[in-house]
Amino acid sequence: MSTVCACGKRITTKGNSIIRKGLPKKKGGIGLHTTGISRRTFKRNAHTMRVRMPNGRVQRVKVCATCLKAGNYERA
């Protein structure tokens, strides 16, 4: 199943995973060095919940935790 939020239309986003080695200059080192960059995905914290639709039918929808906490899910 997809991880798209039913109310906010939030989807899986892409980004980078950056690996840095070395001691920071602030701590007495010569600085951090980037040794690897690889692609990764940021998945939404989606939960399945039952929602009553305007026509009276109960349907299961995926709602992300942010919308669930704010109460932004579709409810009649």
Kinemage of the C-alpha trace (Angstrom):
@kinemage 1
@onewidth
@group {chain A} dominant
@subgroup {mainchain}
@vectorlist {calphas} color= white
{ca met a 1} P 0.000 0.000 0.000
{ca ser a 2} L 1.094 3.553 -0.593
{ca thr a 3} L 2.203 5.970 2.098
{ca val a 4} L 0.261 8.950 0.712
{ca cys a 5} L -1.703 10.895 3.335
{ca ala a 6} L -5.420 11.041 2.521
{ca cys a 7} L -5.930 14.582 3.833
{ca gly a 8} L -2.682 16.478 3.324
{ca lys a 9} L -1.598 14.647 0.154
{ca arg a 10} L 1.844 14.171 1.682
{ca ile a 11} L 3.953 11.684 -0.203
{ca thr a 12} L 7.311 9.949 0.086
{ca thr a 13} L 10.087 12.456 -0.619
{ca lys a 14} L 13.657 11.918 -1.725
{ca gly a 15} L 16.881 13.245 -0.283
{ca asn a 16} L 20.511 12.440 0.409
{ca ser a 17} L 22.257 10.490 3.133
{ca ile a 18} L 25.591 12.259 3.687
{ca ile a 19} L 28.402 10.451 5.520
{ca arg a 20} L 30.959 12.719 7.180
{ca lys a 21} L 34.138 11.670 8.963
{ca gly a 22} L 36.648 13.569 11.060
{ca leu a 23} L 36.667 15.763 14.137
{ca pro a 24} L 35.012 19.214 13.868
{ca lys a 25} L 37.257 22.282 13.996
{ca lys a 26} L 35.340 23.463 17.046
{ca lys a 27} L 36.556 20.370 18.926
{ca gly a 28} L 40.182 20.698 17.824
{ca gly a 29} L 40.145 18.690 14.597
{ca ile a 30} L 40.845 19.677 11.019
{ca gly a 31} L 37.194 19.646 10.001
{ca leu a 32} L 34.581 17.207 8.743
{ca his a 33} L 35.115 15.532 5.381
{ca thr a 34} L 32.306 14.202 3.196
{ca thr a 35} L 33.135 10.611 2.285
{ca gly a 36} L 29.907 9.451 0.689
{ca ile a 37} L 26.553 10.686 -0.585
{ca ser a 38} L 23.772 8.232 -1.389
{ca arg a 39} L 20.107 8.692 -2.263
{ca arg a 40} L 17.440 7.810 0.288
{ca thr a 41} L 13.689 8.212 0.806
{ca phe a 42} L 11.833 9.959 3.611
{ca lys a 43} L 8.621 8.005 4.210
{ca arg a 44} L 5.542 9.483 5.877
{ca asn a 45} L 4.463 8.164 9.264
{ca ala a 46} L 1.108 6.990 7.873
{ca his a 47} L -1.496 5.188 9.997
{ca thr a 48} L -4.627 3.422 8.786
{ca met a 49} L -7.769 4.698 10.463
{ca arg a 50} L -11.491 4.351 9.895
{ca val a 51} L -13.312 7.517 8.847
{ca arg a 52} L -17.036 8.084 8.373
{ca met a 53} L -17.648 9.562 4.935
{ca pro a 54} L -20.347 12.198 4.174
{ca asn a 55} L -22.616 9.520 2.678
{ca gly a 56} L -22.570 7.599 5.993
{ca arg a 57} L -20.207 4.846 4.867
{ca val a 58} L -17.162 3.937 6.954
{ca gln a 59} L -13.941 3.700 4.979
{ca arg a 60} L -10.313 3.015 5.909
{ca val a 61} L -7.875 5.746 4.890
{ca lys a 62} L -4.172 6.403 5.467
{ca val a 63} L -3.504 9.494 7.571
{ca cys a 64} L -0.037 10.801 8.468
{ca ala a 65} L 0.769 11.406 12.133
{ca thr a 66} L 0.975 15.191 11.623
{ca cys a 67} L -2.598 15.400 10.273
{ca leu a 68} L -3.823 12.941 12.897
{ca lys a 69} L -2.371 15.087 15.695
{ca ala a 70} L -3.864 18.283 14.236
{ca gly a 71} L -7.255 16.658 13.567
{ca asn a 72} L -7.130 17.406 9.839
{ca tyr a 73} L -8.482 14.071 8.648
{ca glu a 74} L -11.709 13.955 6.648
{ca arg a 75} L -14.740 13.450 8.845
{ca ala a 76} L -18.389 14.238 8.248
